[in-house]
Amino acid sequence: MKIALIGYGKMGKEIERIAKTRGHEIVSIIDHDNRGDFESEAFKSADVAIEFTNPSSAYDNYIQAFKAGVKVVSGTTGWLEEHEEEINSLCQNQGKTLFWSSNFSLGVAIFSSVNKYLAKIMNDFPAYDVKMSETHHIHKLDAPSGTAITLAEGVLENINRKTEWVNDPSVKSEDLYIESIREGEVPGIHTISYESEADTITITHNAKNRSGFALGAVIAAEFTAKNDGWLQMSDLFTFLK
């Protein structure tokens, strides 16, 4: 498979390494200093582009890739509120393809499924209050993380006494508080806690490095090369449905 990389930071380099170990070819690398290469024949030859940049660049990267006729796999968060409806429409109605996830880690996919299952159980136990925390490196621009929001939505779908997530510690009882911590070079820690007067139940996913995210993104690219439309982790892993 021919892969183009959009963004060549730490994640881009790790994706490149893993893609090559799986027998794929990197045909184009686009970073902030060569954005004109979206129009190059090398970029247009890619089966899939894998995009990890930042919230302010993601939308334009998708549009440029779509114009070049290239499918996109993206793990960039923070852009959905403004552009999700338009990008979704392009994929559903105009033949474009985007596989988007807030987190490509297989471990996080499993953790997300466990989170939803636990929330369904805890819906029947109102003595337990639920809260979340997420910790990432100091370079991360959005808070809470996209993964935390996805996990929070999994809780809200299954616990009737919670209505929305908030990033403010002064919460109402019906709010789900997400604490955001930025320190060092932490790849990502997500914790969900249920606390009562009697005890606390806690589940945590702690990423040790970026390799799990990169491998998941390459696996998603392999899937995207053979599928079309607006794709998500639940399309790749049926246990998430």
N, C-alpha and C positions, 0 to 999 in steps of 0.2 A: 504494500500500500504506500502511496505517495502522500506525505504529510507536510503541510506548511505550518510554521510556528508563528503566532502573532503574540509578541512579548517574549523577551529573551533575558528575563531575570533568573532568579534561582529556580523558580518552577519551570520556566521554559527550558533551561539547561538540563534539569532532571528528566523532563519529558523526552527531550532529545535522546538522552542516554538510554532510557528504558525502551523507547520506540526502536532504536537501533538493535537492542538485544532481542527484540521480538521480530527482527527481519524487515523492518520498515525503512523507507528512504525519506530523509528530510530534503525536500526540494526547494524550500524557500524559508527564510527567516526574516520577519518584519519586526522592527523595533522603532522607537521614536525618531530615529535619524534616517530612515529609508522608507517612509510611508508610500512613496511613489511606486514601490515594488508591488503594490496591490494590482497594478496594471501590467506586470511583467508576465511573460509566457511561463516562467518557472512557477509563479504563484498559481496561475490559471490551470497548470497541469496537476495540481494537488487533488487527491480524492477527498481529503478533509483538511481543514485548518483547525488547529487547536489554539484557543485564545485564552490567555491569562494576563490581563493588564490591570486596569483600574476603572472605577465607575464612570469617570468622565470620558473615557476612550471607547468603552465597550460597544456602545450603540453604533458609532461611526465605523468601527471595525467590522461589525456584522454587515452593515450596509455595503461597505466596500467589498467584502468577501462575496456577498450575494450578487453584486454587479459582475464579479468575475466568474460567477457560476460555480462557486466553491461552497460546499457544506461546512458548517462550523460546529465545533464542540467548544463550549465555554464554561469556565468556572468563575468568571468575574461576577461579583455581587454589587449591589447598590444602585443598579440602573433600572430595576423592574418597575418601580412606582411610576416613573415618567414614560417608559417606552415599552412595557410588556405588551400592552394591547396591540400596538402597531406591529411589533415583531411577531407576535402570535398570529396576527392576521396574514402577514407575509408568508408564514410557514403553512398555515391552514388553507389559504386561498390563492396564493401566487406561486406555489411550487418551491419555495425556499425551505432550507433545512437547518434547524438549530437544535443541538442537544445541549440543554443547559442544566446545570446542577449547582447548588450552593456548595456541594462537597462531593468529590468523586471517590473518596475512600471506601473500599469494601467494608472496612470495620465500621465506618459511620453509617453505611446503608443498613448493616445488621443492627447497630445501635438504634437507629431510627425506627426500625420495626419493633424492637423491644420496647422502646419508648411509647409507641402507640398502644401496644398490648398492655403495658403496665398502667397507662392512663385509663384504659377501658375498665380495668379492675378497680382502680382508685376512685372512679366515678361513684361507686357505691359506698365509699368510706369518707364522708365529709369531715371527719375529725382531722384528716390530714390536709394540711395546706401545701401547695406545690410552688416551688420557685426554681429559677435556673441561674447559672453563671456560665460565662464564657471568657476564656483567657487567650489572648493572641499577642504576637510580637508588636513592638511599638510602631512598625511601619504600616500596619493595617489601617486603612482609611475609614472604613465604615464600622459603625457600632449601633446595635448589636450585629454580630456576624450573620451572614446569610444562612449559615448552618444553624445557628441559634434560632433564627426566625423560623426556619423549616421545622425544627424540633418543637418549637413553641406552637406552631400551627397543628402539629400532631397531637399535642396535649389539648389544645382548644377544641379540636374536633371530637374529643372523647370525654371531656370533663365538663358537665353542664354548668357547674358553679363558677367557671371562669369564662369571661367573655372576650377579653383582648389582652395582648401582651403589651407591656410598657417597659421603658428603659429608665424609669424614675423610681427611686426607692420609696417615695411617698405614695404608696399604692392603696387603692381601695381593695376590699376583700375579694371582689370579683375580677381583679386584674391579676395577670401572671407577670411577675417581676423578673426581668432578665438583667443581671448584673454584668457589666462589661469591664474587663480588666485588660490593660495593655502594659506588658512588661517584657524586657529582654528580647529574645529571639524565639519565643514559644510558638511552635507550629500550630497548636490548637488544643485546648482542653474544654470540653463541654460537660457540665454536671447538671443533673436534674434531681431535686430533693423533695421528698414528701415528709413533712414533719408534723407530729402530733405531740401531745403532752407525754405520751408513753414512750415513743421511739422515733427514729428517723430512718427512712428508706432512701438510699442514694444510688444512682447509676451514673457512671462517668466514662467518657471516651477520652483518652489521652493519646494524641498523635506524637510519636517519638521523632518523626522526621517527615520530609515531604514525599518520600518514595511511595507511600500508599496512595496519596492524592494523584501523583503522576501516573502510576500504573493504572488506576481507575480511569483516568482521562484517556489513556491510550486504548484501553479496552472499550471505552465508550466510542472512540473514533472508529475502531474496527466494526462496531455495531452500526454506527451512523453511515459508514460507507455503503451499507446494504439496505438502509431504511431512509424514509423521507418524513418531513414534517416537523412539528414541534415535539421533540423527544425529551424524556426525562429518565431518571434512574429507575422509576417504576416500570418503564418499558424494557429496561435492561435486566432488572431483577424482579421477577414476578412475586417474590415474597413481600414486596413493598406495596402491592396493590391492596 
